[in-house]
Amino acid sequence: MGTPFTVTLERLWELLTRRIDSMLFGAALAIVGVGLVTLFSASDQSVPRETSQIMSLGFAIVLMWLFANIAPQTLARIAVPLYLVAVVLLVCVATFGVVVNGSRRWLNLGIARFQPSEMMKIALPLMLAWYFQKFEGRIGLRDFAFAAMLIVVPVYLIKRQPDLGTSILIAASGFYVLYLAGLSWRIIGGLVAAAAAVGPVVWNHLHDYQRERILTFLDPTRDPLGAGYHSMQASIALGSGGIAGKGWLHGTQTHLDFLPEKHTDFIFAVFGEEFGLIGNAVLLVLYMLLIGRAAVITAGASTLFARLVAGAITLMFFTYAFVNMAMVSGLLPVVGVPLPLVSYGGTALISLFVGLGILMSVQSHRKLVAS
């Protein structure tokens, strides 16, 4: 029989680990560890930036634990107010948000800056899942049309900031919920055809830099020192890493400042240059473990709401990782998407860990809710 102190520690440990999925959390922490090591190199060994990311990680883990201990039914009840607050914050950004590098994406909270579009990553899937569960068993075309409007509002506000990459990916997270709720392939095909038809109109409404990114994606050499610079330097960094990489802190493209946005959007190029193909393979395996575990949790969800939310979060992780890696590798246009759990950014890290907490809630409550 243990001492009172030992018993207290055991109870505290049980409380802290309650409803925490060890495989999901372990994979996430491993990826974050890769991110912190790479960030130290990408930020030119900046201790303040590394410390800031670690502090954000601590807060993110606390929020993950809180959401993991909130039942899916409670999450459904807060879905509507959370969505409305997120929309209001996006309107506030458009009105008096902080402008950085020509984009108005942040709100100044005094002690830190907050990016409401990250909050929408969680709020939108929750809102859509709540709506479809409300009409479970009689979901019709009108419901899908209304859900589409719920997606359009935040996507439009985020695109105006301008933040085309985030707006596209948030639209994708909303579409995932629609698809998982039963949107037919016939309608999806019609939407794709309609999108192709309005392509010229969309092209005319893109910013000059956005059009240039697409043209440069098709031919990076058309402007190697301008719009094509990011893509070409990222490709050089990845290729120069070879099989085993140049070694931590020894990436030439990184430390000779050829590689732009190296601590955020292009941190994968830094990692590939310093750790090579072997390092990239390890990172891919970690993402596969995380996404695979999330997919298993989604498959075992007890309710429509839980299944839709878990599925959207799972596909969100996959999409963000795929788009960033494809962007850095030159397979997709440069759209300004960070690598999840690796790129520098406190708000993004927090939103992703909240998503992990929701997945853990779905997993731990699956036997407590009637099927």
N, C-alpha and C positions, 0 to 999 in steps of 0.2 A: 504494500500500500504506500503510495507516494506521500510526500509532505504536502501541506497546504499550498506552498509556493509552486510545487510541481504540478499539482492538480489545477491550480489557477492558470499556469502556462498552457497546460493541455486544453483547458476550456477555451482560452484565448485563441490558441492555434485552430481549434475546431471551429470557432466562430469566424475567424479570418478566412479559412479555406472552405467554409460551407458554400455550396452551390458553385464553386469554382471548378471549371472543367480543366483538369491538369494538362491534357494533350493540347487543347486549344490555347491555353495560357502559356504553356511551355514553348510551343511553336512561335507564338507572338513575341515572347521575350527573346527568343533566339534571333528573330529577325530584327528586333529593336537593338540587340547587342551588335549585330552586323552594322546597323545604321549608326550607332554611336562611334564605333571604331572608324567607319568610313567618314563620318562627319568631322572627326578630329583632324583627319588628313585634308578633307575637302575645304575646311574652314581655315587652313594654314595654322593648325594647332591652336585654335582660339579657345582658351579655357572658358571665357564668359559665354560663348555660344554653346559649348558643350554643357556647361552648368545649366544654362537655360533649358536645354532639351531634357536634361535629367530631371529638373524640377517639374517640367511639364509632364514627364513620364510618371512621376510620383502622383501628381494630381489625377492623371488619366487612370491609373490603377485604382485609386480610391473610387472614382466615378464608375469604373467597371464593376467593382465589388458592389456598389450600391445598386446598380441596374441589374446585376445578377441576382440580387435578393428581392427584386420587385417582380411580383407575379405578372404574367402576360395580361391577365384581366385588368390589372391596374394600369399597365402600359396602354391598353386600349382606351381606358377612361381619360388619360392625359393626352391622347393623340391629337384631338382637335385643338385644345388650347396651345399645345406645343407648336403645331403647324401655324396657327394664327400669329403667335409671338414671332416665329421665324420670318413670316411674311412682313410683319410690321418692322422688324429689324432690318430687313432688306430695303424697305422703303426709307428707313432712317439712313441707311448707307447712301442711297441715291440722293438724299436731301443734304446731309452734312457729314458724310463719311470722310475718312482720311484718304488723301490721294498719295499714292506711292508709285513711282515710275509710270505716271500717266494713267493709272487705274484707281478707281474709287471702290475699294473692296473691304475696308476695315472701319470699325468704330473704335474710337479712343476711349478706353475705360479708366484712364488716369495711370494706373499701375501697369497696364498692358493693352495691347491692341487685340480686338476680337473680330473674327471673320464670320459673319452670320451665314454665309453660304455653306460653311462646314456644318453648322447646326441643321441646315436643311437636308443634308445627307441622311440624317436620322429621322427628322420630322416628316418628310414626304412619304417614305415607305410606311411609317406608322399610321399616318393619316389615310392613305389609300387602303391599307390592310383593314383598318377600322371600318371604313366605308363599305368595303366588299363583304366583311363579316356581317354587317348590319343587314345586308340584303342576300345573305347566303341562301342558296336554293332557288332564288328567283332573279339572278343577275341577268340583266338584259343589255341591249345596245345603248339604251339611254344612260345606264349606269357607267358604261365604259366612256361615253361621251363626257359625262360630268367629271369622271376621274381624269380624263385628258385635260380638262380645264384646270383642275387642281395642279396638274403638272406644268401647264403653260405659264401660269402666273409667276412662280418662282424662277422658272427657266428664263423668262423674258427679263425679269429684274436683274438676274445674275449676268445675262448676256450684255446688258446695258452698262455694266461696270467699267470697262468690258472685261469679261472672263469667259471666253468662248469654250475653253476646255472644260471648266467646271460645269457650265450650263449644259453642255452635251452629256456629260457623265451623270449629272443629276436627272436629266431627261431619261437617260438609259435606266437608272435605278427605278424611276417611276414606271417605265415601260415593262421592266421585269415583273413588277407587281401585277400589271394588267395581264401579262402573258400567263403568269402562274394562276391568276384568277379565272382563266379560261378563255381569253381572247383568241378567237379562231384564226387559223392561218390564212383564211380567205380575206379577213379584214386586215391582217398584217400585210398581205400581199398588196391590197388596195392602198394601204398607207405608204408602202414603199414606192408604188407607182406614182402616188400623188406627190410624194417628196421629190421624186425625180422630175416631175412636171413643173414644180415650183422652184427647182434648182436655180434657174436664171434669176428669179426674183430675189432669192436668198443671197445669191452672189452679189447683186447690186446693193444689198443692205449690209454686207460685211465691211469691216474697217479695212483700210488700205493694207495694214500690216497682216491682217488675217488672210486677205487674198494673196498677198506676197508669200505667205507661209505655204499655201496650197501649191502655188506655182513653183516654188522652190523645192517642195517635196517631189514634184514630178521631175525636176531637173536642178539638183543642188548646185551644179556648176554655173548656173546662169548668173549667180551673184555670190561668189565664194567669200567675199569680204563683207557682205551685207546680210541679206536675209538667209543665205545659205551657210553662213558661218557656223551657226550652232550645230546644224546637222553634220557638217563635214568634220568639225573638230571632235564631236562625240564619236563619230565612226573611226576616226584616227586613234582616239584614246582606247576604244574597245579593241580595235585590231592590234594595237601595239602591245596590249597586255599578253598576247600569246596564250600558251597553255597554262603556265604557272603564275603569270603576272610579273610585274617589276618589283614587287615588294611594298609593304605598307610604308607610306610616307615618301615613296620613291617614284611616284607617277610624274613623268616629265610634262605631259599635257596639262596635268593638274597644277603642279607647282611652278610652272613657268607662265601660268595664267593664260594659256591658250583656250582652256575650256570655260565657257560661260555658265553662269547659274549652277556652279558645280556643287553647291551644298543643298540645292533644292531640286529643280526639275531634272538636272543632269548628273545626279549623284551616282546613278547606276554606271555611268561612263567612268567615274572615278574608281568605283569598286572593281569594274572590269579591267581597268588598266593596271591596278595594283595587285589584284588577286587572280586575274586571268580566267580562262575557261573553267578551270577547276572550281574557283570561287563562285563563278556564275552558276555552275551546276549545283553547288551546295545551296545557294540562295534559292534557286528554283525548287529544289526538293523541300526546303522549309515552307515556301509558299504553297506547294502542293499538299503538304501535311496540314497546314492551317485551313486551306480551302476544302480539302477532302473531309476533314473533321466537321467543318461547318456544314457541308452537304449532308453528312450523316445525321447531324442534329436536325436539319431541315426535314429530312425524310421521316424522322421520328416525332415530329411536332404533333400535338394532340388536337389543335384547333385550326380552323382556316386562318384566323388572324396570325397565330404563331407561325404557321407554315409560310404565309406570304411575307411576313417581316423577315424571318430567318432566311428565306430564299433570296430576297432582295439584298440583304446584307452580304450573304455569301457571294452572289454574283457581282456585287459592288467591289468586294475585295479583288475578285478575279479581273474585273474590267479595269480597275485602276492600275493593277500590276501589269497587266498585258499591254495597256495603252502606253504606259510610261516606258516599258522595255522596248516596245515596238517603235516608239517615237525616238528614243535614243539610238536604236539600231538602224534608223532610216527607213523602217517599214511603214510608218505612218507620219503624217505631217506633225510638226512641232505645235502642240496645243497647250503647253503649260500645265501638265498634270504631274504632281509629285509621286514618288514611289512610296506606296503605303508602308508605314512603320519604319521607313528608312530615311526619307528626306527630312530636312530641318523644317520645323513648323509646329508650334505648340497646339494651336487650335485643331489642326488636322490630326495630330496624334491623339488628342482628347476625343474627337468624334469617332475615330476608329476604335478606340478602346471602349467607348460607350456601346458601339456596335457589337463588340465581343461580349460585353456584359449582357446585352439583350439575347445573344445566342446562348449564353450560359443559363439565362433565365428560362428560355424555351426548353433547354435540355433538362434542367433540374425540376421543372414543373410538369413534365410530360405525363408522369404517372399520377399527378394530383388532379388532373382535369379529365373529365369523362370524354371518351373518344366519340 
